[in-house]
Amino acid sequence: MSGQEQDFSHLDRAGRATAGVARSPRLAVMLTIGIGVALAWFLLGAMAIRGAESRLAGAPGDMLLKKLPDLPLPDFLDRFFALCLAPAPLAGPAGLQAPALVLMWFLMAVATMLPSAAPLIRTYCEIADTARIKGEPVVHPLVLVGGYLTTWIGASVGFTLLTLAVHAFAGSGRPSDPAVGVAGAVGLFIAGLYQFSGFKQACLEKCRNPFSILFANWSAKPGRIFRLGMEQGVWCLGCCWALMLVMFAVGAMNVFWMALIGLFALIEKQTAGRVASRVAGAILLVWAAALLLVSA
């Protein structure tokens, strides 16, 4: 029976709504993603407020964060925040702090990068709806999302290892430590150069044209759709991994820069040409040079 022949008129209003969502899950999928992104921003914002309160020397945005209400949170979240905000992560139990940092980086990826994947997910839903109307089997869009996020979980492990390495090299791990400043300058320099690279542009092209990729790799097998989501996550990571290095220069919990990076990633993937990438690259290189001079 095709999607056009299905009749749910015998159901009550709640049943018809549920059946409609099951038949065409686009709204449910986008709502789920929206809730996930909002929850990630909420947790990161709460963590940033805790960090601003614990710092004597104000980081950019700390004055505004201190004016925001400090919401009561469960004890396990306070412990999670404390592990992520510790000035020297290697000083505590690595068995707890390493997973906490992985989760922190993953929340940052969900908050800043998942919104830029919305066109990919929406396109998949549109193709899936067309296939469903024709009576063809379709894999649920959340399988694609799961594959995409799996790539960013792997990336979060890599960023965590880099975080621990920077703190181990710096000793104190505080933003004022010259070694942290040098590490931030190196991150900015790498990010700036990468904006001009051909591989960056190749990744952008893959992210800007999801329809052709999804159509060419369409499958009714969940494993293949999950792998397709991972592959698209790799292309997205190829676009944005260097931008995430900016967080080493501004502080991992700087929510203002997180929002700026997320907004730039969305704009960069939706606009044609290389102007945005090159302008951002030039700014990052000048910033790297200035930070290196200050840290010297």
C-alpha positions, 0 to 999 in steps of 0.5 A: 500500500502506497503512502497515498492510499493510507487512510487514518480517518478511523482514528481519533485526533491523537491517533491521526497526528501520531500516524502522520508523524510516523508516515512523514517524520520530517517535523519530528526529526527537525523538532528533535534536532532543535531540542538537542541543539537548544539543550546543548546551548543551555548546558554550555551556557550554564557551564560558562556561567559557572566558569565566569563566577570561578574566575578572578580575572575576567575573560571576554563576556564574563561581566555579562555572564555574571549578571545572568541568573545562576539556575539550580542544577542537579549535583551531577551537572555541577560535578561535570562542570567542575571537571570541565572547568578545572584549570589543570585537567591532568591534576585530577582523575583522568578516568573521570575528566577525560570523558567529561571533556569529550562530552564538553567538546561533543556538546560544542559540536552539537551546538555549533555544527549540527545547525549547519547540517540542517540543509542536509537533513532537510534534503534527506527528509524531502527525498525520503517523503518522495520515496515513501509516497511511491511506496518505497522502503525508507530509512528513518532520518535519525539514522543519518543524524546518528551517523553524522554525530558519530563522526563528531564524537570521534572528533571530540575525542581528538579535541580532548586529547589536544586539550589535555596535551596543551594543559600538560605542556602549559603546566598551570593550564590557566589562560594567562600561562604563556604556553596557553597563549602560544598554543592558541596562536598556533591554533589560530595560525593553522586555522587561518592557513587552512581557510585558504586550502584546496581541501577546505574548499572541496569539503565545502562543496560537498556540504553545499550540495547535499542533494546530489550526494544523497541522491547518488548514494540513496539506499534502503539499508540502515547501515548504508545510511548510517555510513552516509551520515558518517561520511557527511560528518567527515566532510563537515569536520573537514570544513570546520575542524580548524575553526574549532581550534579558535576555542584554544585561543579564546577559552573553551567555554567562551559561549560568544565565540562558540556562537560566532563560529557556529554562525560563520559555519552556517553562512560559509556552507550556504554561500557560494565562492571563497570570499568568506573563507579568505576573509576569515583566514586573513583575520585569523592569521593577523590575530595569531600574529598579535597573540604570539607577540603578546605571549612572547 
